[in-house]
């Protein structure tokens, strides 16, 4: 990303959520190349909801996207 990396971006999104600048949880999926387990854990700690490693295919990614949006929607309705 030309202006900021993905981890910085997701930290900013989560900060904006906490400050009330965003009125709901923004689902974020990281797509990373050659991600080791430590890198995946770090991305999740920084605020990513899901980490998908490359190479990824759209048919494999869509169910994860749908599940995440469904989970966020369910959490918002119950919260």
LUMSE-119884 format. One record per residue (C-alpha): residue in three letters; x, y, z. Coordinates in steps of 0.1 Angstrom, whole numbers, plus 5000, padded with zeros to 4 digits. Layout:
AlaXYZ
...
//
This chain:
Unk500050005000
Unk501550334990
Unk500550555020
Unk500650305049
Unk501049935054
Unk498249705062
Unk499049665099
Unk499250045104
Unk495950075086
Unk494149815107
Unk495449975139
Unk494150305128
Unk490750155119
Unk490549985153
Unk491550315170
Unk488750495151
Unk486250235162
Unk487350285199
Unk487050665196
Unk483550635182
Unk484550775148
Unk483250455132
Unk479850325144
Unk480449955139
Unk483249695136
Unk484949715102
Unk485849355090
Unk489449335078
Unk491049035061
Unk494749035055
Unk496148865024
Unk499848795030
Unk502548625010
Unk504748365027
Unk503248425061
Unk504748235090
Unk502648145120
Unk504348435140
Unk503448685113
Unk499848555112
Unk499648585150
Unk501148935149
Unk498549045122
Unk495748915144
Unk497149085174
Unk497249415155
Unk493549395147
Unk493049185116
Unk490048955118
Unk491348685094
Unk494648625077
Unk494748445043
Unk497948345028
Unk498848374991
Unk498348224967
Unk494648274973
Unk491848204950
Unk488548404950
Unk486448084954
Unk488448004985
Unk488248364999
Unk484548424994
Unk483348185021
Unk485748345046
Unk484548685037
Unk480848575041
Unk481548415074
Unk483348715087
Unk480648955077
Unk478048725091
Unk479948705124
Unk480249085126
Unk476549125119
Unk475648875145
Unk477949035171
Unk476449375164
Unk472849255167
Unk473549075200
Unk475849355214
//
